[in-house]
Amino acid sequence: MAGSGSKSNQPVHPAALEGFSTQAPAYSRGRPDYPPALSAWLTQGLGLCAGKSAVDLGAGTGKFTPLLAQTGAHVIAIEPVEAMRLQLLRALPGIAAVAATAQSLPLAGASVDAVVCAQAFHWFANRPALQEIARVLRPGGKLGLVWNVRDESVDWVAAISAIIAPYGGDTPRFHSGEWRRLFPNELFSPLQESVLGYQHRGSAQAVILERVLSVSFIGALPERERAQVAAKLEALIASHPQLKDRPVIAFPYLTRAYCSTRCSTRYSTAMPCEPEPVGNGEPIAVSAPVI
C-alpha cells in the first residue's frame, strides 16, 4: 500500500498503483505468509486480544490480516489499491476493508488500540502519515511494523536480489532504511525489533517467479522487460544445484517486526514495547531499541 500527501484522494505511489494493480493475483499467490509465531508478538508485544481493535494499514491482498484476526481483536483493513482490496475481500469476506490512505484515515481520534503495517510502512514513511496514525491510536496504543525480508546470506537468494536491484530506481523499499528516520520522535517511543526465521515453501514458479513478479516496480515494467526478468530467474532456477529439478523449494526469509508505543507525552517518558521472546521455538534476535 502506498500514499502521498495529506488527502485520501491524492494518488498512491505510481509504482504501487501500477505494479500492484496489474499483479494483484500474482501477489496473492506468490507472496509468503508470516511465521505463526508472530501471533505471540501480536498478543504479548502489541497487547491484542478480544475487546481490542486493530488497523491493518496497507493490508494489500490480506496476507497478514488473518494473523491479526486470530488475536480476537476487531480488525479494520485499509488498502487504497482497488485490485489488491478486491483480492482481500474475496479471501476474507468477514473483514471490513476500506479504501483510504495512511495520511487520511476514516477513523475517529483515539479509537484503536493498534495499527499494524505489514510489508507497507515504507510506502508512507512520512510525517503526515505518522501524525495520522498517532491521531487514531489511543495513548499507549501500539504501532507495529512488519517485513518479510529475503535472507541474502543464502547465495541463490542474493542472486535473485541482484537480478531485481537494477529495476528498483527510487521506489520506496524497506532496504533503503529511509523509513527509520522517523524514529524516535515526540509521538512514538523508540522501536523495539524482533527477528524470526521463516521459510516459504512451494514450487519455483510460486516462491520465486510469482514472488518476484509481484514486486511493485517489477510489476510496473513493460511486458518485454518483465519477460527478461522472468528469463533470468528461470535460468538461475535451471542452473543452481539447490534449485534445479526441485519440486519444492524452501525460500528463506527473516521476518523483522518492530513495535513502538503511542506516547501521551514525549517518547523519553513513554513505556517502550518489550515483546516476549517468540519464534519457531526461539527468535533469532530481539534487539535493543532501534534508534
BAFI-3210 file (N, C-alpha, C; in Angstrom, 3 decimals, decimal comma, padded with zeros to 6 digits):
// residues 291
n [1|2|3|4|5|6|7|8|9|10|11|12|13|14|15|16|17|18|19|20|21|22|23|24|25|26|27|28|29|30|31|32|33|34|35|36|37|38|39|40|41|42|43|44|45|46|47|48|49|50|51|52|53|54|55|56|57|58|59|60|61|62|63|64|65|66|67|68|69|70|71|72|73|74|75|76|77|78|79|80|81|82|83|84|85|86|87|88|89|90|91|92|93|94|95|96|97|98|99|100|101|102|103|104|105|106|107|108|109|110|111|112|113|114|115|116|117|118|119|120|121|122|123|124|125|126|127|128|129|130|131|132|133|134|135|136|137|138|139|140|141|142|143|144|145|146|147|148|149|150|151|152|153|154|155|156|157|158|159|160|161|162|163|164|165|166|167|168|169|170|171|172|173|174|175|176|177|178|179|180|181|182|183|184|185|186|187|188|189|190|191|192|193|194|195|196|197|198|199|200|201|202|203|204|205|206|207|208|209|210|211|212|213|214|215|216|217|218|219|220|221|222|223|224|225|226|227|228|229|230|231|232|233|234|235|236|237|238|239|240|241|242|243|244|245|246|247|248|249|250|251|252|253|254|255|256|257|258|259|260|261|262|263|264|265|266|267|268|269|270|271|272|273|274|275|276|277|278|279|280|281|282|283|284|285|286|287|288|289|290|291]
n.u [000,868|000,469|000,904|000,613|001,066|-001,578|-004,220|-006,919|-007,688|-005,523|-002,925|-001,734|001,620|003,149|004,486|003,416|000,673|000,473|002,036|000,934|-001,732|-001,776|-000,617|-001,907|-003,197|-000,914|000,586|-000,980|-000,755|002,032|003,382|004,950|003,487|003,267|005,340|003,815|004,431|004,408|001,989|002,186|003,762|001,959|-000,029|001,338|003,349|002,027|-000,335|-002,841|-006,129|-009,313|-011,870|-010,203|-009,081|-007,810|-005,948|-005,218|-003,008|-002,446|-003,143|-003,098|-003,491|-004,412|-002,663|-001,500|-003,650|-005,277|-003,705|-003,877|-006,655|-006,878|-006,120|-008,369|-009,072|-010,955|-010,768|-009,832|-009,291|-007,263|-006,782|-005,691|-005,393|-007,369|-007,470|-005,959|-007,404|-009,799|-008,957|-008,451|-011,049|-012,326|-010,940|-011,249|-014,048|-015,324|-014,006|-013,796|-013,042|-011,484|-011,215|-008,632|-005,978|-002,835|-002,433|-004,887|-007,013|-010,097|-011,171|-012,125|-010,543|-008,188|-009,220|-008,479|-006,582|-004,246|-002,125|-001,105|001,363|002,122|004,598|004,427|004,899|007,043|006,062|004,606|006,145|006,287|006,013|003,266|001,704|002,548|001,668|-001,080|-001,520|-000,831|-002,895|-005,230|-004,673|-005,109|-003,764|-000,836|-001,345|-000,321|002,072|002,810|005,265|006,010|008,058|008,714|011,802|014,116|016,513|019,578|021,961|022,066|023,275|021,858|019,614|020,705|021,511|019,056|018,198|020,126|019,336|016,939|017,546|018,566|016,273|014,942|015,170|014,061|012,058|010,195|011,462|011,908|014,596|016,073|016,126|015,187|012,758|013,292|014,148|012,194|011,988|013,387|010,593|008,486|005,995|006,019|007,493|010,950|011,750|011,300|012,797|012,096|013,287|012,635|013,118|011,983|010,498|009,411|007,637|007,311|006,640|009,123|007,988|006,008|007,266|009,491|009,348|006,625|006,644|008,716|007,788|005,642|006,664|006,509|007,810|008,746|006,419|005,394|006,883|007,357|005,954|007,889|010,286|009,599|009,420|012,087|013,205|011,908|013,038|015,726|015,447|014,417|016,606|018,439|017,114|017,196|019,894|021,138|022,383|020,885|018,361|017,639|015,540|014,045|011,131|009,956|010,784|012,462|012,243|014,219|013,492|013,860|011,846|011,098|010,061|008,741|008,062|006,350|005,330|002,520|002,796|001,726|003,002|006,254|008,483|010,556|009,534|007,779|006,471|008,314|007,732|008,068|008,544|007,731|009,950|009,663|009,083|009,974|010,035|012,335|013,288|015,425|016,710|016,247|016,271|017,915|016,439|015,772|017,437]
n.v [-001,182|002,281|005,794|009,352|012,773|014,607|014,072|011,809|011,493|011,947|010,656|007,234|005,924|005,814|003,392|001,530|001,726|001,011|-001,377|-003,065|-003,037|-004,378|-006,796|-008,043|-010,666|-012,362|-011,422|-012,268|-015,039|-015,508|-014,185|-014,635|-016,120|-015,360|-016,026|-018,317|-017,874|-015,160|-014,548|-014,593|-012,339|-010,364|-010,593|-010,457|-008,476|-006,351|-006,352|-007,281|-008,619|-010,186|-007,751|-005,640|-003,358|-003,251|-001,873|-002,899|-001,598|-000,632|-003,093|-004,693|-007,674|-009,025|-010,721|-010,589|-010,164|-012,364|-013,283|-011,109|-011,163|-013,575|-012,993|-012,224|-009,615|-006,803|-006,176|-003,800|-003,426|-001,504|-000,348|001,198|000,493|-000,713|-003,248|-004,870|-004,694|-005,940|-008,573|-009,154|-008,936|-011,055|-013,246|-012,925|-012,480|-011,706|-009,572|-006,103|-003,971|-001,085|001,680|003,837|006,167|006,267|008,818|009,934|008,738|007,059|007,218|007,742|009,964|008,657|005,993|003,345|000,427|-000,596|-000,139|-001,799|-002,376|-004,299|-005,230|-002,676|-000,064|001,431|002,650|004,848|006,332|008,996|012,250|013,346|010,973|009,553|011,238|011,026|008,341|008,390|010,027|008,407|006,367|005,217|006,753|005,157|003,126|000,789|000,777|-001,318|-002,625|-004,633|-006,747|-009,199|-010,251|-011,014|-013,573|-012,929|-014,127|-016,588|-017,953|-018,213|-016,719|-014,189|-013,894|-013,672|-011,216|-009,608|-009,728|-008,347|-005,789|-003,716|-002,569|-001,135|001,654|004,733|003,718|003,427|001,384|-001,238|-001,893|000,406|001,841|004,370|004,781|004,492|006,914|008,414|007,729|007,833|009,862|012,655|011,556|008,781|005,975|004,719|002,293|-001,209|-004,215|-007,435|-010,489|-013,114|-016,357|-017,719|-019,902|-019,961|-022,243|-024,026|-024,482|-023,612|-021,870|-020,638|-019,611|-018,227|-017,169|-016,057|-014,626|-012,711|-011,394|-010,120|-007,982|-004,521|-002,594|-004,284|-005,426|-003,162|-002,782|-002,579|-005,130|-006,545|-006,138|-007,270|-009,901|-010,379|-010,269|-012,501|-014,502|-014,440|-015,284|-017,845|-019,023|-019,024|-020,763|-023,116|-023,696|-023,588|-025,673|-026,064|-025,480|-026,538|-028,796|-029,253|-030,140|-028,865|-025,892|-024,291|-021,153|-018,878|-016,517|-013,589|-012,493|-009,381|-007,608|-004,726|-002,692|000,035|002,489|004,556|007,767|009,594|011,714|013,135|010,898|010,086|009,687|007,674|004,325|001,845|-000,747|-004,151|-006,857|-010,265|-013,140|-014,719|-017,040|-019,616|-021,484|-020,202|-016,729|-015,385|-013,080|-010,555|-007,258|-004,372|-001,079|000,415|003,030]
n.w [000,000|-000,671|-000,183|-000,661|000,255|002,029|001,735|001,178|-001,460|-003,010|-005,153|-004,923|-004,652|-007,855|-008,666|-006,921|-007,485|-010,253|-010,421|-008,377|-009,088|-011,532|-010,905|-008,804|-008,459|-008,755|-006,637|-004,471|-004,778|-004,808|-002,733|000,447|003,416|006,936|009,816|012,052|014,696|015,040|016,076|018,845|019,230|018,435|020,405|022,887|022,585|021,259|022,573|021,723|021,764|022,437|022,443|021,928|019,320|015,994|013,282|010,065|008,197|004,932|003,837|001,589|-000,222|001,914|003,252|005,814|007,438|008,510|010,703|012,453|012,949|014,286|016,868|018,173|018,246|016,977|013,580|011,180|007,860|005,757|002,550|-000,346|-003,071|-005,516|-006,866|-005,210|-002,832|-003,582|-003,892|-001,218|-000,121|-001,403|-000,359|002,387|003,423|005,777|006,867|007,423|004,858|003,767|001,547|001,610|002,417|004,226|005,155|005,564|007,404|007,800|010,483|013,887|016,275|018,636|018,692|018,236|019,213|018,172|015,338|012,546|010,153|007,561|005,378|004,289|005,434|004,427|002,162|002,965|004,726|006,176|007,685|007,795|007,584|009,854|011,870|011,463|012,034|014,733|015,609|015,448|017,184|020,516|023,499|024,554|022,838|020,226|017,590|015,010|012,877|010,148|008,211|005,736|004,881|002,379|002,912|002,376|002,929|001,891|-001,075|-003,567|-003,085|-002,773|-005,399|-006,713|-005,647|-006,849|-009,489|-009,384|-008,357|-010,214|-011,291|-009,409|-008,929|-007,562|-006,007|-003,035|-000,440|001,986|002,322|001,875|004,207|004,735|006,001|008,688|009,635|010,817|013,463|016,807|018,007|019,078|019,196|019,279|020,954|021,042|018,518|019,005|018,116|016,791|015,440|013,280|011,905|008,795|006,386|003,096|001,461|-001,555|-005,088|-007,575|-009,391|-007,836|-005,431|-006,261|-009,047|-009,236|-006,893|-007,285|-009,568|-008,493|-007,146|-006,679|-008,458|-010,403|-011,396|-012,564|-014,831|-018,431|-020,565|-022,056|-020,621|-018,170|-018,985|-019,555|-016,988|-015,875|-017,494|-016,684|-014,039|-014,451|-015,689|-013,590|-011,804|-013,319|-013,343|-010,816|-008,256|-005,898|-006,632|-009,100|-010,712|-008,431|-006,781|-004,637|-003,061|-000,428|000,431|002,052|004,595|006,655|009,113|010,118|012,817|014,244|017,053|018,509|020,902|021,281|022,473|025,343|026,285|025,598|023,828|025,505|027,999|027,680|027,925|026,519|024,015|024,943|023,568|024,152|024,032|020,961|018,273|015,839|017,882|019,161|019,005|016,405|017,070|019,523|019,627|021,097|021,537|018,359|017,121]
ca.u [000,000|001,275|000,150|001,411|000,250|-002,364|-005,622|-007,138|-007,915|-004,280|-002,569|-000,736|002,870|002,902|004,951|002,449|-000,605|000,550|002,547|000,013|-002,995|-001,656|-000,069|-002,556|-003,323|000,415|000,938|-001,710|-000,225|003,468|003,946|004,940|002,720|004,107|005,523|002,738|004,902|004,094|000,772|002,605|004,205|000,761|-000,768|002,184|004,037|001,080|-001,445|-004,112|-006,955|-010,738|-012,216|-009,330|-009,285|-006,550|-005,999|-004,233|-002,819|-001,742|-003,425|-002,836|-004,439|-004,827|-001,728|-001,249|-004,908|-005,733|-002,979|-004,494|-007,986|-006,752|-005,943|-009,680|-009,336|-011,728|-009,786|-010,231|-008,247|-007,255|-005,973|-006,189|-005,324|-008,617|-007,239|-005,487|-008,510|-010,757|-008,397|-008,676|-012,468|-012,662|-010,334|-011,651|-015,298|-015,782|-013,183|-014,131|-011,931|-011,805|-010,310|-008,120|-004,522|-002,326|-002,466|-006,266|-007,699|-011,512|-011,380|-012,157|-009,344|-008,020|-010,281|-007,987|-005,522|-003,012|-002,039|-000,048|001,692|002,913|005,127|003,738|005,190|007,996|005,324|004,063|007,000|006,444|005,468|001,802|001,146|002,814|000,756|-002,422|-001,528|-000,869|-004,220|-006,269|-004,296|-005,279|-002,487|-000,377|-001,578|000,893|002,341|003,613|005,776|006,470|008,515|009,430|012,987|014,880|017,751|020,589|023,140|021,999|023,813|020,887|018,732|021,455|021,488|017,733|018,219|020,952|018,527|015,883|018,034|018,704|014,985|014,294|015,136|013,811|010,866|010,369|011,687|012,421|016,055|016,699|016,253|014,684|011,627|013,792|014,484|011,085|012,021|012,241|010,040|007,657|004,724|006,187|008,705|011,908|011,340|011,870|012,816|012,201|013,626|012,292|013,369|010,786|010,706|008,253|007,806|006,453|007,348|009,905|007,038|005,286|008,039|010,498|008,851|005,468|007,038|009,476|006,944|004,690|007,341|005,818|008,489|008,841|005,086|005,125|007,716|006,753|005,893|009,160|011,272|009,172|009,795|013,537|013,425|011,471|014,014|016,906|015,095|014,305|017,967|019,003|016,456|017,629|021,330|021,663|022,172|019,881|017,060|017,396|014,731|013,464|009,680|009,631|011,903|012,265|012,819|014,442|013,217|013,914|010,689|011,512|008,872|009,102|006,959|006,518|004,175|001,985|003,089|000,854|003,952|007,380|008,870|011,507|008,820|006,823|006,863|008,534|007,287|009,033|007,964|008,217|010,634|008,783|009,763|009,667|010,715|013,011|013,629|016,823|017,221|015,382|017,287|017,687|015,720|016,367|017,492]
ca.v [000,000|003,486|007,030|010,564|013,944|014,544|013,843|010,459|011,442|012,123|009,347|006,375|005,948|005,209|002,006|000,703|001,734|000,228|-002,724|-003,869|-003,163|-005,375|-008,056|-008,439|-012,124|-012,934|-011,047|-013,146|-016,396|-015,645|-013,609|-015,564|-015,794|-014,906|-017,090|-018,414|-017,357|-013,736|-014,424|-014,241|-010,941|-009,530|-010,616|-010,073|-007,221|-005,302|-006,397|-007,509|-009,697|-009,884|-006,470|-004,605|-003,083|-003,102|-001,489|-003,468|-000,437|-001,126|-004,518|-005,426|-008,758|-009,640|-011,758|-010,509|-009,933|-013,477|-013,323|-010,103|-011,622|-014,690|-012,496|-011,916|-008,178|-006,342|-005,764|-002,964|-003,431|-000,294|-000,571|002,105|-000,065|-001,476|-004,642|-005,570|-004,757|-006,940|-009,877|-009,314|-009,168|-012,409|-014,226|-012,704|-011,702|-011,234|-008,441|-004,790|-003,449|000,305|002,382|005,076|006,231|006,425|010,217|010,364|007,530|007,325|006,728|008,780|010,098|007,797|004,987|001,983|000,018|-000,897|-000,018|-002,692|-002,207|-005,449|-005,003|-001,483|001,243|002,184|003,409|006,097|006,709|010,444|012,872|013,395|009,648|009,197|012,053|010,480|007,100|008,795|010,591|007,390|005,470|005,636|006,876|003,836|002,171|000,268|000,766|-002,478|-002,624|-005,988|-007,042|-010,406|-009,792|-012,133|-013,885|-012,882|-014,910|-017,753|-017,397|-018,083|-015,610|-012,990|-013,806|-013,138|-009,791|-008,940|-009,621|-007,369|-004,482|-002,642|-002,017|-000,509|003,119|005,414|003,161|003,215|-000,023|-001,485|-001,989|001,727|002,329|005,732|004,790|004,548|008,289|008,990|007,288|008,122|011,202|013,030|010,837|007,342|005,525|004,056|000,986|-002,447|-005,145|-008,881|-011,101|-014,521|-017,055|-018,278|-020,456|-020,015|-023,499|-024,213|-024,672|-022,461|-020,953|-019,884|-018,893|-017,373|-016,403|-015,225|-013,703|-011,597|-010,641|-009,324|-006,791|-003,375|-001,977|-005,293|-005,495|-001,938|-002,751|-003,018|-006,586|-007,084|-006,150|-008,295|-011,198|-010,510|-010,621|-013,890|-015,376|-014,508|-016,121|-019,229|-019,507|-019,315|-021,971|-024,267|-023,940|-023,650|-027,044|-026,111|-025,141|-027,317|-030,028|-029,419|-029,903|-027,936|-025,044|-023,542|-019,817|-018,376|-015,121|-013,083|-011,645|-008,316|-006,996|-003,567|-002,218|001,339|002,865|005,918|008,473|010,669|012,830|012,869|009,489|009,765|009,294|006,620|002,955|001,180|-002,130|-005,172|-008,108|-011,510|-013,951|-015,527|-017,549|-021,007|-022,009|-019,044|-015,740|-015,253|-011,973|-009,475|-006,233|-003,155|-000,114|000,866|004,491]
ca.w [000,000|-000,714|-000,241|-000,599|000,566|003,249|001,425|000,710|-002,895|-003,714|-005,696|-004,312|-005,407|-009,171|-008,745|-006,209|-008,196|-011,486|-010,164|-007,591|-009,809|-012,594|-010,419|-007,549|-008,307|-008,531|-005,266|-003,563|-004,895|-004,659|-001,508|001,587|004,606|008,041|010,808|013,047|015,988|015,173|016,889|020,203|019,178|018,367|021,671|024,011|022,297|020,885|023,521|021,053|022,284|022,312|023,040|021,382|017,903|015,273|011,876|009,150|007,322|003,758|004,008|000,367|-000,508|003,169|003,696|007,262|008,145|009,353|011,981|013,313|013,344|015,220|018,232|018,728|018,125|015,822|012,580|010,056|006,833|004,930|001,353|-001,388|-004,420|-005,640|-007,243|-004,008|-001,866|-004,052|-003,532|000,226|000,135|-001,846|000,537|003,784|003,322|007,074|007,308|006,869|004,058|003,464|000,640|002,203|002,517|005,583|005,549|005,792|007,852|008,095|011,840|014,920|017,078|019,818|018,577|018,042|020,146|017,440|013,890|012,082|008,733|007,127|004,027|003,799|006,020|003,604|001,149|003,517|005,853|006,186|008,897|007,829|007,861|011,246|012,689|011,323|012,811|016,144|015,894|015,627|018,271|021,901|024,212|024,954|021,754|019,608|016,165|014,635|011,508|009,869|006,854|005,357|004,154|001,821|003,626|001,333|003,294|001,000|-002,326|-004,663|-002,731|-003,134|-006,865|-007,057|-005,330|-007,847|-010,706|-009,153|-007,915|-011,216|-011,687|-008,259|-009,019|-006,296|-005,385|-001,593|-000,091|003,331|002,330|001,846|005,576|004,881|006,930|010,070|010,012|011,577|014,859|017,670|017,884|020,230|019,135|019,474|021,636|020,149|018,005|019,517|016,987|016,919|014,162|013,248|010,656|008,174|005,057|002,200|000,720|-002,714|-006,351|-008,034|-010,015|-006,815|-004,412|-006,899|-010,186|-008,915|-005,831|-007,843|-010,499|-007,714|-006,620|-007,290|-009,601|-011,464|-011,982|-013,326|-016,025|-019,687|-020,674|-022,553|-019,540|-017,200|-019,562|-019,393|-015,581|-015,714|-018,147|-015,814|-012,893|-014,930|-015,917|-012,269|-011,291|-014,114|-013,229|-009,454|-007,741|-004,840|-007,212|-010,309|-010,631|-007,094|-006,808|-003,551|-002,646|000,820|000,253|003,412|004,924|008,020|009,393|011,034|013,414|015,068|017,883|019,140|021,709|021,148|023,709|025,806|026,408|024,706|023,827|026,566|029,209|027,335|028,177|025,232|023,908|025,304|023,106|024,715|023,028|020,126|017,092|015,548|019,044|019,734|017,989|016,049|017,872|019,982|019,751|021,858|020,703|017,108|017,180]
c.u [000,892|000,397|001,086|000,489|-000,586|-003,828|-005,799|-007,334|-006,648|-003,733|-001,624|000,518|002,666|003,336|003,986|001,143|-000,565|000,967|001,558|-001,340|-002,927|-001,244|-000,712|-002,742|-001,978|000,903|000,299|-001,142|001,218|004,062|003,901|003,939|003,697|004,250|004,366|003,133|004,674|002,802|001,115|003,083|003,003|000,037|000,072|002,853|003,090|-000,173|-002,801|-004,827|-008,414|-011,053|-011,322|-009,623|-007,939|-006,813|-004,873|-004,047|-001,916|-001,900|-003,174|-003,914|-004,869|-003,917|-001,546|-002,550|-005,373|-005,005|-003,543|-005,844|-007,910|-006,531|-007,276|-010,034|-010,233|-010,757|-010,450|-009,064|-008,378|-006,277|-006,508|-006,202|-006,477|-008,389|-006,767|-006,633|-009,548|-010,257|-008,631|-010,135|-012,902|-012,152|-010,883|-012,934|-015,808|-015,028|-013,668|-012,910|-012,310|-010,763|-009,897|-006,603|-004,114|-002,423|-003,864|-007,114|-009,139|-011,921|-011,377|-010,829|-009,362|-009,049|-009,792|-006,800|-004,198|-003,200|-000,849|000,118|002,622|003,301|004,633|004,324|006,146|007,299|004,838|004,838|007,289|005,709|003,934|001,168|001,356|001,901|-000,667|-002,558|-001,612|-002,247|-005,240|-005,943|-004,646|-003,901|-002,073|-000,641|-000,283|000,898|003,256|003,993|006,405|006,916|009,071|010,576|013,748|016,180|018,881|021,910|023,190|022,327|022,775|019,840|019,414|021,468|020,141|017,681|019,022|020,201|017,510|016,419|018,106|017,396|014,327|014,166|014,956|012,536|011,101|010,483|012,153|013,937|016,739|016,948|015,717|013,560|012,066|013,993|013,385|011,164|013,387|011,765|009,112|006,332|004,843|007,512|009,683|011,406|012,047|011,723|012,877|012,445|013,383|012,650|012,084|011,142|009,392|008,451|006,811|007,288|008,161|009,007|006,394|006,213|009,146|009,873|007,687|005,787|007,757|008,606|005,884|005,329|006,820|006,511|008,765|007,492|004,760|005,959|006,902|006,870|007,227|010,203|010,891|009,567|011,298|013,894|013,057|012,483|015,277|016,636|015,012|015,678|018,653|018,430|016,978|019,086|021,837|021,369|021,131|018,474|016,668|016,633|014,156|011,955|009,221|010,900|011,517|012,994|012,981|014,191|013,608|012,709|011,093|010,273|009,308|007,863|007,322|005,222|003,791|002,128|001,979|001,679|005,107|007,861|009,768|010,810|007,825|007,372|007,080|007,972|008,414|008,471|008,575|008,974|009,633|009,591|009,289|010,303|011,328|013,244|015,088|017,454|016,096|016,316|016,946|016,900|016,506|016,318|017,716]
c.v [001,216|004,700|008,200|011,727|013,720|014,294|012,462|010,382|011,737|010,755|008,568|006,438|005,232|003,752|001,065|000,608|000,843|-001,207|-003,598|-004,020|-004,268|-006,744|-008,536|-009,946|-012,807|-012,619|-012,014|-014,561|-016,497|-015,086|-014,622|-015,138|-015,337|-016,026|-017,139|-017,833|-015,865|-013,512|-014,017|-012,803|-009,997|-009,471|-010,094|-008,722|-006,070|-005,322|-006,650|-008,740|-009,321|-008,597|-005,334|-004,419|-002,809|-002,718|-002,206|-002,435|-000,803|-002,621|-005,338|-006,450|-009,496|-010,732|-011,786|-010,502|-011,114|-013,590|-012,299|-010,591|-012,743|-014,239|-012,265|-010,459|-007,904|-005,716|-004,937|-002,944|-002,187|-000,495|000,289|001,523|-001,044|-002,948|-005,471|-005,752|-005,805|-008,354|-010,168|-009,669|-010,561|-013,452|-014,141|-011,881|-011,165|-010,028|-007,155|-004,239|-002,083|000,873|003,706|005,028|006,471|007,855|010,730|009,155|007,854|006,796|007,903|008,825|009,184|006,668|003,564|001,708|-000,267|-000,607|-000,862|-002,516|-003,352|-005,262|-003,676|-000,161|002,068|003,023|004,755|006,537|008,201|011,006|012,950|012,033|009,263|009,990|011,500|009,154|007,418|009,316|009,496|006,408|006,067|005,856|005,522|002,766|001,835|000,449|-000,413|-002,411|-003,982|-006,084|-008,462|-009,981|-011,013|-012,325|-014,023|-013,515|-016,214|-017,279|-017,250|-017,005|-014,289|-012,794|-013,266|-011,641|-009,009|-008,779|-008,484|-005,943|-003,414|-001,951|-001,174|000,997|003,743|004,909|002,969|001,727|-000,114|-001,343|-000,629|002,270|003,727|005,825|004,922|005,980|008,953|008,696|007,552|009,554|011,462|012,276|009,377|007,040|004,911|002,678|-000,141|-003,496|-006,591|-009,459|-012,598|-015,110|-017,662|-018,811|-020,506|-021,219|-023,586|-024,452|-023,434|-021,422|-020,054|-019,011|-018,027|-016,526|-015,495|-014,239|-012,490|-010,756|-009,820|-008,113|-005,576|-002,874|-002,985|-005,410|-004,297|-001,841|-003,055|-004,539|-007,192|-007,167|-007,143|-009,679|-011,439|-010,891|-012,082|-014,853|-015,520|-015,401|-017,584|-019,834|-019,849|-020,607|-023,214|-024,641|-024,127|-025,021|-027,147|-025,810|-026,069|-028,609|-030,285|-029,160|-028,912|-027,195|-024,334|-022,209|-019,187|-016,866|-014,850|-012,170|-010,660|-007,575|-005,912|-003,075|-000,876|001,707|004,321|006,632|009,461|011,917|012,516|011,442|009,115|009,349|008,181|005,253|002,246|-000,228|-003,059|-006,520|-009,308|-012,278|-014,816|-016,033|-018,933|-021,841|-020,843|-018,022|-015,812|-014,152|-011,101|-008,348|-005,218|-002,197|000,272|002,381|005,050]
c.w [000,000|-000,744|-000,223|-000,328|001,795|002,997|000,838|-000,782|-003,691|-004,092|-004,796|-005,170|-006,748|-009,271|-008,041|-006,974|-009,424|-011,209|-009,429|-008,287|-010,850|-012,082|-009,121|-007,417|-008,049|-007,121|-004,278|-003,583|-004,443|-003,392|-000,365|002,648|005,693|009,066|011,795|014,402|016,137|015,953|018,313|020,264|019,167|019,711|022,834|023,792|022,027|021,751|022,895|021,602|022,044|023,061|022,585|019,893|017,242|013,830|011,150|008,050|006,150|003,675|002,757|000,081|000,750|003,669|005,208|008,071|008,986|010,687|012,958|013,836|014,371|016,658|018,940|018,653|016,919|014,834|011,494|009,084|005,967|003,779|000,207|-002,797|-004,612|-005,951|-006,053|-003,022|-002,280|-003,768|-002,054|000,510|-000,305|-000,861|001,954|003,816|004,652|007,598|006,640|006,154|003,495|002,509|001,279|002,174|003,961|006,078|005,838|006,157|008,246|009,463|012,810|015,669|018,286|019,845|018,436|018,965|019,451|015,964|013,457|010,579|008,335|005,666|003,451|004,257|005,163|002,537|001,675|004,751|005,796|007,404|008,895|008,147|009,324|012,188|012,632|012,076|014,296|016,519|016,214|016,757|019,627|022,532|024,777|023,918|021,037|018,097|015,880|013,166|011,239|008,415|006,787|004,454|003,644|002,591|002,613|001,751|002,492|-000,411|-003,426|-004,364|-003,068|-004,652|-007,355|-006,797|-006,356|-009,171|-010,575|-009,028|-009,005|-011,591|-010,586|-008,341|-007,643|-005,622|-003,884|-001,266|001,351|003,350|002,336|003,251|005,797|005,908|008,385|010,561|010,849|013,073|015,458|017,448|019,062|020,273|019,533|020,169|020,637|019,732|018,748|018,410|017,445|015,531|014,238|011,898|010,120|006,801|004,300|001,291|-000,426|-003,947|-006,686|-008,682|-008,970|-005,980|-004,998|-008,002|-009,810|-007,813|-006,414|-008,770|-009,791|-007,064|-007,385|-008,544|-010,713|-012,172|-012,859|-014,601|-017,282|-019,826|-021,115|-021,441|-018,455|-017,697|-019,432|-017,958|-015,358|-016,328|-017,300|-014,605|-013,299|-015,186|-014,599|-011,708|-012,008|-013,883|-011,810|-008,850|-006,630|-005,344|-008,361|-010,003|-009,239|-007,153|-005,745|-003,147|-001,352|000,692|001,634|003,539|006,370|008,188|010,479|011,512|014,391|015,808|018,501|019,844|021,476|022,479|024,060|026,089|025,457|024,879|024,998|027,853|028,929|027,705|026,849|025,237|024,332|024,884|023,808|023,635|022,281|018,942|016,769|016,653|019,778|018,637|017,624|016,878|018,339|020,360|020,819|020,982|019,455|017,104|015,785]
res [m|a|g|s|g|s|k|s|n|q|p|v|h|p|a|a|l|e|g|f|s|t|q|a|p|a|y|s|r|g|r|p|d|y|p|p|a|l|s|a|w|l|t|q|g|l|g|l|c|a|g|k|s|a|v|d|l|g|a|g|t|g|k|f|t|p|l|l|a|q|t|g|a|h|v|i|a|i|e|p|v|e|a|m|r|l|q|l|l|r|a|l|p|g|i|a|a|v|a|a|t|a|q|s|l|p|l|a|g|a|s|v|d|a|v|v|c|a|q|a|f|h|w|f|a|n|r|p|a|l|q|e|i|a|r|v|l|r|p|g|g|k|l|g|l|v|w|n|v|r|d|e|s|v|d|w|v|a|a|i|s|a|i|i|a|p|y|g|g|d|t|p|r|f|h|s|g|e|w|r|r|l|f|p|n|e|l|f|s|p|l|q|e|s|v|l|g|y|q|h|r|g|s|a|q|a|v|i|l|e|r|v|l|s|v|s|f|i|g|a|l|p|e|r|e|r|a|q|v|a|a|k|l|e|a|l|i|a|s|h|p|q|l|k|d|r|p|v|i|a|f|p|y|l|t|r|a|y|c|s|t|r|c|s|t|r|y|s|t|a|m|p|c|e|p|e|p|v|g|n|g|e|p|i|a|v|s|a|p|v|i]
***
